[in-house]
C-alpha cells in the first residue's frame, strides 16, 4: 500500500467533509441546540402547570372534604346536595370543571371508593393529588377508630425515612462519599454518544462510497490508486472528521455551559425545580406519607431529598446532595475515560465503517442497502440495549460478555467504564476488537475491490460470498 497516495486520499476525504455547510452546521449547531433544549426543559418544568379548575365534591363519607384545601390549581366546592346525574350532564351550569365523588365508609374495610367525572381526561398530577388526599383522610379515620389516645402521634413517630449513603474506599483506605446516579448518567451518555458516533459516521462512509460509485468518479480514482488504498483512505479521512467534530463539541459545550453558569449562576440552575406547593402521591415512590419531594436535590442542589416528619434530620456535618455529586465527579478518572472512549470509538468505528463501506460498494443507491445492512445493524442495536442495562448490573454476565464480543463491546464497555473495569478486561476487549477489525477490513477490501466496479445488478449476499472467494 502506497502511503503517499493514502495520505492524499485521506486529506481529500477530510477536506471535502469539513468544508461542507452540513459539517459546519452540525458542529456549531449541535452544542447550541443541546443548550437550548436544556433551557427549554427548565422552562417547561417551571411553566407546565395545569390550568386552575373548579371541582365539585360529592363527599358521602364526610371525612375527605375537610382535607381538600384550595390551591393555585384546584378550587373545591361542596355539591353534595345536588343530584349526581345533574352534575354529570351540566357541569358548566354549576360552574364546575369536573366532579369528584367519595362513597360512604364501608364499615367492614373502613375504606371508601372515589371517582372523577369530567368531559376531558384529567392530568396525572391532579388525579395523584386527589388520591393522596383520600388516602390521608382514610388513614386518619382508621387511626381515630381505634380510640387510642395519641395514636396519630405514635404512627408519625414510628415512620422512618432512612437514606442510604454510599462510600467508596480507595487503595489507601480513604473513604469518599459517592452518588450512584452520577455513574448511571455518565454510563448512559457515554454509551449513547458512542452509538450515535459509530452509526452516523459509518453511515457517512457508506454514503460517500455510493455517491462516488453512482457518479462514476470511482472509475477515475481506481485508475490512479488501488481500491484498498481508496477504501482505507476514505475510512480514515471520515474518522478524522469525526474526531475533529467530537473535540469541537467538547470545547463548544464547555464554553456554553461555562457561559450560562457564569451569567445565571449554577446554584440557580441546580435549584430551579425545587419543591413546589404540590407533591404527588409519594408513597408509591417509597417516600413516607407526609414527606415532601425536593426536585432541586434530585438535580444535585442542596436540600433534603425527602423531609419526613419523623427522624429524618441530618447532622450539619453530613455531606449534601451537591457535595456527593462533586465528590463522585472528583473520584472519576477522567483521563482514563477519555482514552478508553477514543480507543473504543476509533476501532469500533473502523470495524463498522469497513463493513458499511463494503455494503456501499455493492449497491448503486441507498435504497438497495436496507437488506444488506440488517446483519450489521442488529449487533449494534443489541449493544445499545445491553448498555441501557449496564448501569443496573455492570458486572453481570450479560454485560460482561457484551463488553467482550467485538461487535457490541465498543458501546457496552463504555457503559461499564464509569463503574470501574479491571485493566485486563479492557485490554482483552480492545485486543479482540482490533483483531476483529483487521479480519473484517481484509474481507471488506475483497468485496470493495470487486463491487466498486459492478453496475446494473442488485447485489445479494450470494454475490458478496462469491466476491469473497475470488482471488
Order of alpha helices (4+ residues) and beta strands (2+ residues): alpha-alpha-beta-beta-alpha-beta-beta-alpha-alpha-beta-beta-alpha-alpha-alpha-alpha-beta-alpha-beta-alpha-alpha-alpha-alpha-alpha-alpha-alpha
